[in-house]
Amino acid sequence: MTDAAGARRSLLWPRLVALAGIAVLIGLGTWQMQRREWKSALIAEIDQRRAAAPLESLPATVESTLEFRQVALAGRFLHDKEMRLISRSRGGAVGLELVTPLALADGATVLVNRGWVPDDLADPAKRPGTLVAGEVQVRGAVRLGERLGWATPENRPAEGLWFSADPAAMVSASGISAPPYIVVVEGTALELPRPRQPGALPKNDHLQYALTWYALAAALGAVAVLAARQARR
């Protein structure tokens, strides 16, 4: 066996590994491009739902196409069935968000996230101004729930401890008859309860990720070519 043949044989496995790595990196980049298309379509759909005229009634069963739709509802808050989403920060202050069933004129009921109050006002007796009586007008966005971080504790309904909005569980715990979604009041009002800011659109960073994977594939290819040329000398 000549020295040249031996060198070629010794480079066979490194070349195969490099080619496999390049293929994997290109595949990851292509997958990110596909994710980019999916995310762009999702953002466009959310924009379209938000721009649609507000709904003045809601169906008894949940439809996924309702999420992010704006609603304008009239009804009466059932303050005795109020629930609280705890450990919610706002402007550096720790507090909670009030979730109160709203009894509509047609006999239906829907959960409403009215907004934030500081921890020292958790007791309703300390915030009589939030216990609005009579018919009220509510504008907000339909949500099917929320997903918080992996460190978020599990809800403990029996103890009234809600760490994340789970409409189905909240409906069950409150003993009301309502569809498992929640209307989140949004706005910029400073009074209490303070509404949430309008939800930000999902980020679409997939092009950046795709370019990163493609650049790594190109770099690995360049290294493999340089190594092969060096071996021939």
Phi and psi in degrees as a GROMACS rama.xvg file:
@    title "Ramachandran Plot"
@    xaxis  label "Phi"
@    yaxis  label "Psi"
@TYPE xy
-74.5145  162.908  THR-2
-61.4207  -38.1866  ASP-3
-64.383  -42.7967  ALA-4
-64.6462  -40.4611  ALA-5
-63.1048  -38.7937  GLY-6
-65.0109  -42.1824  ALA-7
-62.9848  -41.9836  ARG-8
-65.4041  -38.5553  ARG-9
-67.8843  -23.4889  SER-10
-90.7673  -5.48214  LEU-11
-60.3462  -52.8491  LEU-12
-66.0832  -43.9578  TRP-13
-56.7065  -37.8807  PRO-14
-66.4851  -43.2185  ARG-15
-62.8919  -41.3695  LEU-16
-63.5447  -41.7138  VAL-17
-63.7863  -43.8584  ALA-18
-62.41  -40.7913  LEU-19
-63.7086  -42.2076  ALA-20
-62.5989  -42.2786  GLY-21
-62.3269  -42.822  ILE-22
-61.4969  -41.9465  ALA-23
-63.9172  -45.1768  VAL-24
-64.5068  -41.0474  LEU-25
-64.5951  -39.1211  ILE-26
-62.0364  -41.4667  GLY-27
-64.4924  -40.819  LEU-28
-62.7977  -42.8656  GLY-29
-64.604  -39.3418  THR-30
-61.8391  -39.717  TRP-31
-66.255  -34.6486  GLN-32
-65.6155  -38.5322  MET-33
-66.0377  -40.1673  GLN-34
-62.6027  -36.3139  ARG-35
-61.8228  -43.8325  ARG-36
-62.7759  -43.1968  GLU-37
-62.578  -43.3072  TRP-38
-67.5334  -38.2903  LYS-39
-61.4878  -42.3754  SER-40
-65.1758  -39.0703  ALA-41
-64.0824  -45.2602  LEU-42
-62.4469  -41.9272  ILE-43
-62.6334  -38.7416  ALA-44
-67.9061  -41.0122  GLU-45
-63.8049  -43.048  ILE-46
-57.8868  -43.3787  ASP-47
-64.194  -41.788  GLN-48
-64.7331  -42.0057  ARG-49
-66.1758  -32.6034  ARG-50
-79.8625  -15.6445  ALA-51
-67.003  155.845  ALA-52
-59.6316  139.792  ALA-53
-59.4567  139.863  PRO-54
-77.1622  141.553  LEU-55
-104.259  -0.394067  GLU-56
-153.273  162.433  SER-57
-129.173  144.901  LEU-58
-69.7692  159.275  PRO-59
-73.2412  -21.6282  ALA-60
-113.685  150.332  THR-61
-79.7022  136.52  VAL-62
-121.481  133.869  GLU-63
-59.9282  -27.5797  SER-64
-72.4358  -7.28349  THR-65
-78.4051  -23.2137  LEU-66
-59.6416  133.69  GLU-67
77.5459  -3.94196  PHE-68
-66.9694  141.633  ARG-69
-82.7209  144.655  GLN-70
-131.676  154.032  VAL-71
-132.645  104.675  ALA-72
-119.282  150.838  LEU-73
-120.54  135.345  ALA-74
-177.385  -165.68  GLY-75
-126.506  127.857  ARG-76
-72.3713  137.279  PHE-77
-97.3131  81.7747  LEU-78
-64.7245  -24.8835  HIS-79
-70.5313  -12.5984  ASP-80
-110.892  21.2236  LYS-81
-61.1948  140.058  GLU-82
-123.82  160.273  MET-83
-131.766  130.501  ARG-84
-89.8301  113.598  LEU-85
-93.2694  169.782  ILE-86
60.2753  48.3522  SER-87
-111.108  118.723  ARG-88
-90.6046  146.517  SER-89
-148.359  114.638  ARG-90
61.3876  32.9025  GLY-91
87.2233  -7.70732  GLY-92
-101.825  140.686  ALA-93
-89.0295  138.04  VAL-94
-158.19  -150.435  GLY-95
-148.905  160.995  LEU-96
-110.239  137.321  GLU-97
-90.8874  123.902  LEU-98
-112.597  115.232  VAL-99
-126.503  130.006  THR-100
-64.1699  140.366  PRO-101
-114.77  117.633  LEU-102
-85.5588  117.074  ALA-103
-84.6507  163.267  LEU-104
-64.2782  -27.9578  ALA-105
-83.5688  6.38463  ASP-106
94.393  -10.2151  GLY-107
-79.4407  164.318  ALA-108
-133.448  143.76  THR-109
-140.431  144.341  VAL-110
-77.1094  139.476  LEU-111
-129.695  123.862  VAL-112
-84.7144  104.019  ASN-113
-79.8338  -25.572  ARG-114
136.624  -167.577  GLY-115
-103.806  144.112  TRP-116
-135.958  153.496  VAL-117
-69.6674  160.531  PRO-118
-57.3666  -34.8317  ASP-119
-72.0738  -4.67239  ASP-120
-113.555  24.0473  LEU-121
-61.5432  -38.3439  ALA-122
-72.1569  120.745  ASP-123
-55.819  -28.6561  PRO-124
-64.1599  -23.0738  ALA-125
-88.422  -3.56198  LYS-126
-139.119  61.164  ARG-127
-59.2298  -23.8099  PRO-128
-66.6128  -18.6765  GLY-129
-86.8909  -10.8399  THR-130
-92.0025  66.7288  LEU-131
-66.2321  129.382  VAL-132
-100.052  160.812  ALA-133
78.2343  -174.139  GLY-134
-73.7546  137.665  GLU-135
-128.36  158.262  VAL-136
-103.785  129.692  GLN-137
-122.798  127.707  VAL-138
-120.374  135.106  ARG-139
-171.799  -170.095  GLY-140
-117.26  138.008  ALA-141
-75.7238  130.753  VAL-142
-129.078  148.584  ARG-143
-95.3955  5.32886  LEU-144
138.135  -170.378  GLY-145
-146.919  151.726  GLU-146
-117.539  117.64  ARG-147
-101.404  -176.611  LEU-148
-66.2332  165.659  GLY-149
-62.1869  -22.1803  TRP-150
-84.7877  -4.38784  ALA-151
-66.8845  127.202  THR-152
-64.726  160.689  PRO-153
-71.0157  144.545  GLU-154
-62.7849  147.594  ASN-155
-126.801  78.3643  ARG-156
-54.4828  -38.651  PRO-157
-61.5254  -26.0084  ALA-158
-101.072  1.69599  GLU-159
71.3505  23.9879  GLY-160
-104.43  110.927  LEU-161
-117.095  115.663  TRP-162
-98.2938  -21.1654  PHE-163
-144.259  151.77  SER-164
-75.5881  115.266  ALA-165
-124.898  88.2672  ASP-166
-53.9571  -42.789  PRO-167
-60.5509  -45.9305  ALA-168
-67.5908  -35.8056  ALA-169
-70.0804  -38.5977  MET-170
-62.1322  -44.6819  VAL-171
-63.2845  -43.7536  SER-172
-67.9437  -32.311  ALA-173
-82.2997  -14.0223  SER-174
75.8234  17.2791  GLY-175
-99.3846  167.21  ILE-176
-106.675  107.277  SER-177
-153.912  152.405  ALA-178
-69.3265  150.906  PRO-179
-81.1371  64.8245  PRO-180
-141.834  174.952  TYR-181
-137.84  138.349  ILE-182
-96.0975  119.882  VAL-183
-99.4778  116.767  VAL-184
-69.899  131.483  VAL-185
-124.723  148.219  GLU-186
165.234  -169.837  GLY-187
-120.205  10.7365  THR-188
-62.1316  144.133  ALA-189
-96.1097  -12.8142  LEU-190
-73.6751  166.567  GLU-191
-99.963  144.495  LEU-192
-66.9106  141.085  PRO-193
-85.5182  119.044  ARG-194
-63.8482  159.755  PRO-195
-70.7409  153.003  ARG-196
-68.8219  148.212  GLN-197
-51.9666  133.804  PRO-198
-60.4365  137.843  GLY-199
-73.8214  149.171  ALA-200
-70.2363  152.362  LEU-201
-58.5863  144.762  PRO-202
-73.7726  146.438  LYS-203
-124.142  81.1762  ASN-204
-99.7317  13.4508  ASP-205
-68.4502  -28.8652  HIS-206
-65.0389  -41.3156  LEU-207
-60.7341  -43.796  GLN-208
-64.6666  -40.8886  TYR-209
-62.3037  -44.9941  ALA-210
-62.8042  -34.8518  LEU-211
-63.4867  -46.9485  THR-212
-63.9022  -41.5806  TRP-213
-64.9359  -38.8774  TYR-214
-64.7837  -39.2544  ALA-215
-65.4163  -38.2045  LEU-216
-63.0084  -42.9152  ALA-217
-64.8406  -39.7417  ALA-218
-65.7404  -42.6083  ALA-219
-64.0756  -39.0772  LEU-220
-62.9768  -41.3467  GLY-221
-64.8328  -41.5701  ALA-222
-62.7016  -41.911  VAL-223
-63.7102  -40.5476  ALA-224
-65.994  -44.1813  VAL-225
-63.535  -39.5799  LEU-226
-64.839  -39.9716  ALA-227
-65.8814  -42.4077  ALA-228
-64.4158  -39.4534  ARG-229
-64.5222  -36.0904  GLN-230
-69.5121  -25.9462  ALA-231
-78.4068  -16.6398  ARG-232
